[in-house]
């Protein structure tokens, strides 16, 4: 049984340089387009990266760019968190050109307080996965909105 909709993402653990990352994105996009040509009912949605980094407070809820900049500056060298936002922007450029719909998770850069761990001394805990009630509730709504409003080709 083929799925009607497949959600795709490139995970946080791709730690190579941007050119290799974009090569991976292009390879996955090519495979998606080829699969869609063989199975026209199948649709794809790409999800942007879940941001990494821990704080004890909400960071700039009105401006995701400020929150992402905070993440880039304060979590440099921690599991390549500082690359996530830049790579999301590179990814969105590719997706827009390919006309692939996407689930934009960048608003979660403001919610680095909702990760499983907070930074304790020099040993960070799990600052990638989100578990606090609230921030992830928006994803279902965004996905529902995307499904209702996307002009599926």
N, C-alpha and C positions, 0 to 999 in steps of 0.2 A: 504494500500500500504506500503510495507516494503522499507525502504531506502536502496540504494546501499552501501553508506558509512556513518558511524556514527562517529562523532568526540566526544571523551569523555575526561573529565578532572575532577579532584577533586579540588573543589574550595578553595579559600584563607581562607575561614572562618572555616575550620577544625582546631580547636585550641587545640586538645588533644595531648597527647604524641605520639612519633614516632611509638610505638608498635600498638597503636590504629589506627593511620593513615595507617600503613601497613596492618592491618587487614581489613580496609575499602577498600584499593586498591586490596587486594587479593579477597575480596568478589565481587567487581565490575569485576575484571578479570575473575573470575569463571563464573559469569553471562554472560559475553561477549562470552566466549568460548562455553558455553552451548547454547546460542542463535545462535552462528555461526554454531554449529553442526546441529541445526534445520533449519537454513536458510543459506545454503552454499554460496549463492550469496552475502549475507550481509558481508561487511568488516568494520573493526574498525580501527580508528587511535586515539591514545591518545595524547593530547596536554599537554605539561609541564606547570607549574604554571607561570602566569604573575607575574614578580617581583614587590615588593612593595618598597616604599621609595621615597622621593623627594630630588632633588638637583637642583642647578641652572646651573650645567654644566654637560657635558658628562663625564662619569667615565670610564677610562681605556678601550677605544674601541678595543684595540688589544688583551686584555686578560679578558675574561668573569669571570675567577676565581678571579682576582683582584677586579673586579667590584662587584662580589657577596660577597667577603670578606668585602668590604666597606659597603655594605648593611647590612651584618650580624652584623658588629661592631657598625654602626651608627644609626641603626633603631631598636635596641634591645628593646623589650617591646612594640613596636608599632604594634598592631594587628597581632602579631606573624610573622612579616616579616622576622625575623632572621631565621625562620625554612624553608623558601621556597626553598632555594638552596640545603640544605642538603636533604630535602624531594624529590627534583627533582632527585638527585643522587640515592637515595633509589628506587625511582620509575623507573628510567631508568634501574637499575639492574633487577627489576622484569619484565619489558617489554622485555628486551633482552632475558631473560630466557624463557619467554612465546612466543617469536617471534611475538610480537605485534608491528606494526610500530608506530612511534611517530613523532609528530611535535614538534621539539625542539625550545623552545622560550627563551632559556637562554641568547641569545645574547642581549636581551632587558635589562639585568642587567646593561649594559653600558649606557642605556638611561633613567636613573631616572630623567633626566631633562625634559622628555616629559610627565610626569604625570600632571593631571588636576591642581593640586595645588603645591605650593612649601612650605616648612616648614617656618612658620612665628612665631617666638618666640617659645613658648612651645606648641602651639596648631597646630598640623599638619592638613592640609586639606585632600583632596582626593589624596592620594599618592599610589593608586593601579591601577586606571583606566587610560589608555593612551588615549590622544586625539590629540596630536600634529601631523601634517602631517609629513610623513617621516618614523618614526620608525615602524609603523604598516604596511607600504607598503610592507615590506619584507615577511610578513606572507603569502600573496597570492602567491608570487613566490615560497616560500618554500613548500607550500601545492601542488602547481602545479608540482614542481620537485618530490615530494614524490609520487604523483599519477602516474607520468610517469615512475619512476624508481623502485618503490617497486615491488618485486616479490610476488604478491598476491597468497597465497596458496589456 
